């Protein structure tokens, strides 16, 4: 099948990146060294695949859900021995070749309707990070999501997602991508982001991670409330005030004002105070 006969399918969230300068910036951000192994999620018609194969990588594992696109990709790149093309859902397929070592880096044009689940698949959760972590992930996402991931405390975009991802990886923006860079154009702005997962020794112990996660769920469920109200009932008021002060937190603050390290300090203080459970 030729790509010319294929129309974008809404149910797969298909918007193919066609802008050459953005494609080049994605490849540059991946910093692919000779012999490295790369995972591409959603190669589509192969515009980015072609550029990745022009780098000195050793293998490119590409996962595509649309069977018609898989047929076109096989026709286009069938001569390329470094490409291993898998047909299926990146949320469920093993993201490693049947034989040989797993990819070290990820490049993905994420369908916006699966951004959350795919981020969890590629980076993990606070209490269950992906191990070993990928070295770098270069992801094309909806701009609103990218802004939330890398938001600073106090900004309107800062959320529980910001805290979670920033405790798992260093997060930065590569470039904005307007709708005209795609075919067909989406209705929203996009951006390319870079995630550099933290090494295992910098990740949270499971119990601390669960405590932080419970705090985030409890407090961001009512993000306009002061922490004094969100945490009410965990401890007597005077003990709660003492604990918060020890963590460098003011109970008059709202959840979007606390930096990730302050959430860590608050969770640690709660653990030290007789293992107080923090369930909503």
C-alpha positions in Angstrom: 0.0 0.0 0.0 1.2 3.5 -0.8 1.0 6.3 1.8 -0.8 8.4 -0.8 -3.9 6.3 -0.5 -4.0 6.5 3.3 -6.1 9.1 5.2 -5.4 10.1 8.7 -7.6 8.2 11.2 -9.2 10.2 14.0 -9.5 7.2 16.3 -5.7 6.9 16.2 -5.2 10.6 16.7 -3.1 10.8 13.5 -1.4 14.1 12.8 1.8 13.6 10.8 4.7 16.0 11.4 5.9 17.4 8.1 8.0 20.4 9.0 11.6 19.7 8.2 13.1 22.1 10.7 11.1 20.6 13.6 12.0 17.0 12.5 15.6 18.0 12.5 15.4 19.6 15.9 13.8 16.4 17.3 16.7 14.3 16.0 19.3 16.8 17.3 17.7 16.7 20.7 17.9 12.9 20.9 21.8 13.3 20.6 22.1 9.8 19.0 25.7 8.5 19.3 27.2 5.7 17.2 25.9 2.3 18.2 22.9 3.5 20.3 19.5 1.8 20.2 16.4 4.0 19.7 12.7 3.4 20.1 10.3 5.4 17.9 6.6 5.3 18.9 4.2 6.1 16.1 6.4 6.4 13.0 3.4 7.2 10.8 4.6 7.7 7.2 8.2 7.6 8.2 9.4 11.2 7.9 11.1 11.1 11.3 12.1 7.4 10.8 14.1 8.4 7.7 16.0 11.1 9.7 16.7 8.7 12.6 18.1 6.1 10.2 20.4 8.8 8.9 22.1 8.9 12.3 24.8 6.4 13.4 22.3 4.4 15.6 22.7 0.6 15.7 19.0 -0.3 15.8 15.7 1.5 15.5 12.7 -0.2 17.0 9.5 1.4 15.6 6.1 0.6 17.0 3.1 1.5 14.8 -0.6 0.7 15.5 -2.1 1.3 12.1 -1.6 -1.8 9.9 -1.9 0.1 6.7 0.9 2.4 7.8 3.0 -0.6 8.8 2.6 -1.9 5.2 3.7 1.4 3.8 6.7 1.6 6.2 7.8 -2.0 5.2 7.6 -1.0 1.6 9.6 2.2 2.2 12.3 0.9 4.5 12.3 -2.9 3.7 16.0 -2.5 2.6 17.1 -1.2 6.0 18.5 -3.9 8.3 18.8 -1.6 11.3 15.0 -1.1 11.4 12.8 -3.4 13.4 9.2 -2.6 12.8 6.5 -3.9 15.2 2.8 -3.6 14.5 0.7 -3.1 17.6 -0.2 -0.8 20.6 2.7 0.8 22.3 0.7 0.7 25.6 0.8 -3.1 25.6 3.5 -4.4 23.3 7.0 -5.2 24.8 9.0 -2.1 24.0 12.2 -4.1 23.3 13.3 -6.4 20.4 12.6 -10.2 20.8 16.4 -10.6 20.9 19.1 -8.3 21.9 19.3 -5.3 24.3 16.5 -2.8 24.9 16.5 0.7 23.4 18.3 3.4 25.3 16.5 6.5 23.9 12.9 7.2 22.8 11.5 9.5 20.1 7.7 9.7 19.9 5.0 11.8 18.3 2.4 11.0 21.0 -1.2 10.7 20.0 -2.8 13.3 22.4 -5.5 10.9 23.6 -2.9 8.5 25.1 -0.4 10.9 26.5 -0.9 10.1 30.1 -0.7 6.3 29.8 2.2 6.4 27.4 4.2 8.7 29.7 3.6 6.2 32.5 4.7 3.4 30.2 7.9 5.2 29.2 8.9 6.9 32.5 6.8 5.1 35.2 5.2 6.3 38.4 6.8 7.7 41.5 6.5 4.3 43.3 7.2 2.3 40.1 9.7 4.0 37.8 10.8 2.4 34.6 14.1 0.6 35.4 16.5 0.8 33.9 15.5 4.3 32.8 15.8 5.5 29.2 18.7 8.0 28.8 16.6 10.5 26.9 13.1 10.9 25.7 12.2 13.4 23.0 8.4 13.7 22.8 6.0 15.7 20.7 3.0 16.5 22.9 0.2 19.0 23.1 1.6 22.3 24.3 -0.7 22.4 27.3 0.7 19.1 28.5 4.2 20.1 27.9 3.7 23.3 29.9 2.2 21.3 32.8 5.1 18.9 32.8 7.8 21.5 33.1 5.9 24.2 35.0 7.5 26.0 37.9 5.8 26.3 41.3 3.3 29.2 41.5 2.4 29.1 37.8 -1.1 28.4 36.6 0.1 25.3 34.8 1.8 23.8 37.8 0.0 20.6 38.9 0.4 17.2 40.4 1.7 16.0 37.0 4.5 18.7 37.2 5.6 17.3 40.6 5.5 13.7 39.5 7.4 14.1 36.3 10.0 16.5 37.9 10.7 13.9 40.6 11.3 11.3 37.9 13.2 13.3 35.3 14.7 16.6 34.2 12.1 18.2 32.0 12.8 20.9 29.4 11.2 22.4 26.2 12.9 22.0 22.8 10.5 24.1 20.6 6.9 25.0 20.0 5.2 23.4 17.0 2.2 25.2 15.5 -0.6 23.4 13.7 0.7 24.2 10.2 3.6 21.9 10.8 1.3 18.8 10.6 -0.8 17.1 8.1 -3.7 17.2 8.9 -3.2 20.2 11.2 -4.5 19.7 14.8 -6.6 22.3 16.5 -4.1 22.9 19.2 -0.5 24.1 19.6 2.1 21.4 20.2 5.7 21.3 21.5 8.7 19.1 21.6 9.9 18.3 25.1 13.0 16.5 26.5 12.8 14.2 29.5 16.0 13.0 31.0 15.1 10.4 33.6 17.0 10.5 36.9 19.4 7.7 37.7 18.1 5.0 40.0 20.0 6.2 43.0 18.2 9.6 42.8 14.7 8.1 42.7 12.4 7.9 45.8 12.2 4.8 48.0 8.8 3.1 47.4 7.3 4.0 50.7 8.3 7.7 50.3 7.0 7.7 46.8 3.6 6.3 47.9 3.5 9.0 50.6 4.2 11.8 48.1 1.6 10.4 45.7 -1.0 10.2 48.4 -0.3 13.8 49.4 -0.5 15.0 45.8 -3.9 13.3 45.3 -5.2 14.7 48.6 -4.1 18.3 48.1 -4.4 18.8 44.3 -8.0 17.5 44.5 -8.8 20.9 45.9 -6.0 23.0 44.5 -7.6 26.3 45.6 -7.7 25.3 49.3 -4.9 26.1 51.7 -2.9 23.1 52.8 -4.2 23.8 56.3 -7.6 22.7 55.1 -6.5 19.9 52.8 -4.4 18.3 55.5 -6.9 18.8 58.3 -7.6 15.6 60.2 -4.2 14.0 59.7 -2.8 15.3 63.0 -4.0 17.8 65.7 -3.6 21.3 64.5 -0.6 22.1 66.7 1.3 19.0 65.6 0.4 19.6 61.9 1.8 23.2 62.2 5.0 21.9 63.8 5.5 19.2 61.2 4.9 21.7 58.3 7.3 24.2 59.7 10.0 21.4 60.0 9.4 20.7 56.3 9.7 24.3 55.3 6.1 24.5 54.4 3.5 27.1 55.4 0.0 25.8 55.9 -1.4 29.0 54.3 0.2 27.9 51.0 -1.8 26.2 48.3 -0.6 23.0 46.6 0.5 24.7 43.4 2.9 26.9 45.4 5.0 23.9 46.7 8.2 22.9 44.8 8.8 19.2 44.4 11.4 19.1 47.1 8.9 20.6 49.6 6.5 17.8 48.8 9.4 15.4 49.6 10.1 17.1 52.8 6.4 17.1 53.9 6.2 13.4 53.1 9.3 12.6 55.0 8.1 14.6 58.0 4.8 12.6 58.0 6.7 9.3 57.8 8.7 10.3 60.8 5.6 11.3 62.7 4.4 7.8 63.6 3.8 6.7 60.0 0.7 8.9 59.5 -1.3 7.5 56.6 -2.2 10.1 54.0 -5.1 8.5 52.2 -7.9 10.8 50.9 
